[in-house]
C-alpha cells in the first residue's frame, strides 16, 4: 500500500506570537522580581520613628513608585503565568480541578497587584503630602504616621497574602500537572518546590534574589519557578517548531496516531 504524502503544517504568525507571549509570561514572572531585588534599587527608609520613615519615603517617592511598578509588572506576569499553566494542565487534567486551582492563583495575583499598585501611587502621595505639613509629622499625629507606616511598608498583609495565595495556586497546578502527566516530572517538581518555598518564607516576592541561609534563601523559590517556566516555555516552542517539519509530531495525539499499526487497504 502506498504511503500518503507527509503534509507540512507551517505555524501561523498568530500561533508564533502566542507562544512567544506565553514564554515571556512563564519566564518573566519569577525573573522580574529577582532582577529588581538583585539590582538593589529598592530604597530603604531610615528612621527611628514612623514620622521619620514617612519623611524618608517622601524624599525617594519617585524611585519608590518606579520600583513597585516593576513588582506590579511581575504580578501581572504571575497572573498571566497562572492562565498559561491552566491551559497547559487542562490538556490532560479534569477541567473542573484545573479551573479551581487556577482560580486560587488568579485571586492571589489580583490581591498582590492591587496591593502593589497602592505602593505605586497612594503611599508615595500620602507620604509626600504629610512631609509637607509639619503638623502631620508632629508627635501628636503619631497615630496617623504609625498607621501609614504599618500599612505602607512595615506589614503589608495584602502583599504577603496575595503572594502566598498566588504560589498556592501554582503548587496546585503543579500537582495536577504531575498527576495527569500534563507537565514533565521535573517541571512539576520544580514548580511545586518553588511555590512551597515562597509560601513558607513569605517574602511577598520582594526578596527573590536573596540567597542568605539566615533569611531562608527565598531566591531559591524564584530559581525553581524560573527553571520550571523555562522548561515549559521551551517545550511549547519546540512543539510548535516540530509542526513545521516534515514528519513532525504535531503534538501528543499525532504522536500516538503514528504508532498505530496500519490497516490493510
Order of alpha helices (4+ residues) and beta strands (2+ residues): alpha-alpha-alpha-alpha-alpha-alpha-alpha-alpha-alpha-alpha
